[in-house]
């Protein structure tokens, strides 16, 4: 009789361990799927901002004028805030961004701008609406990203 009771106890312990392992792996898989979809949403937002930036730069360069466009962007992606900024160096210009709080390290995503331009500014999702302001600074087109309101 005692060997039967200990056998049941070992079976219950083994089933508990297997159940915990299955629950942990399913939870990990669910988090991976959610993070992937949130990253895809951020990539789509950055691609949209880059496309609008190229459009503004083309118009500003062709007409030698200034233009400000207000962008309707979501306040969060999933339940996370996000940020983006515009940067350039001597060879290229880009829009970069990441989920979470803004930091100076490596960014999660980067989208190149096709125009040779000077870019600056940043946008944090919880701080209102985004604006893109384009103008000519001598012969160089300038583009600034900023938060409006909030």
Order of alpha helices (4+ residues) and beta strands (2+ residues): alpha-beta-beta-beta-beta-beta-beta-beta
